[in-house]
């Protein structure tokens, strides 16, 4: 079902939900849909989907640490100890 056809008539829940992904992708004004004015279930679904979409935009992309971080960690693990007593030896062992 095309977005235009979906906007031209009052739909059943099944028809509306079938057209919903296309309407979201087309950034249609869903508040203009007659079906949402009379169907609380589909209106709640749209509110939930809009909330999820808005929250997803807030997620920060995950980045792997730079190779320098891993190099520093490996170097620290190879160092037997320093003047502050840091190193790989367990307390009480020499």
Secondary structure as GFF3:
##gff-version 3
##sequence-region A 1 94
A	DSSP	alpha_helix	3	8	.	.	.	ID=ss1
A	DSSP	alpha_helix	13	25	.	.	.	ID=ss2
A	DSSP	three_ten_helix	30	32	.	.	.	ID=ss3
A	DSSP	alpha_helix	34	38	.	.	.	ID=ss4
A	DSSP	alpha_helix	40	56	.	.	.	ID=ss5
A	DSSP	alpha_helix	67	78	.	.	.	ID=ss6
###
